Amino acid sequence: MTGSVVGVVVAHDGVAAALVRAVERISGVEGALREVSNEGCSPEELRGRLEEAAGDGPALLFVDLASGSCAFAARQVARPRPNLAVVTGASLPMLLDFVFHREMELEALAERVADKGRVATRVHLPTAPESDVDPTVPHR
């Protein structure tokens, strides 16, 4: 692949903007992610915003929820385009990994960031002593 995969964060209200700003501040990488909000727009307008943000090249659409207006619009935009992929449950771990690996092939990159999101999800129960918790092992 030539060039980088475009990252588009689509979310409800101001969530996309907050995630993009946090990633930029933490990583020091600016311009790798584009934000799209569903605030104040119809489903058609949201699809238009996504199409514009994704551009013509390969893009990975990060969606806040697996269902709802943002997810429906992202899947509709991606369906006819083999160079677009959708990952739901957008999180800082996913987005941070994306900005440093966006030269990868789209499919492998989508799987990678989804894995990062799963691995970053932990449960810390108050009954487990801190010394018994291995931070490298996901807790279920």
Beta strands, then each sheet from edge to edge (+ up, - down):
strand 1: 6-11
strand 2: 33-37
strand 3: 59-63
strand 4: 84-88
sheet 1: 2+ 1+ 3+ 4+
end
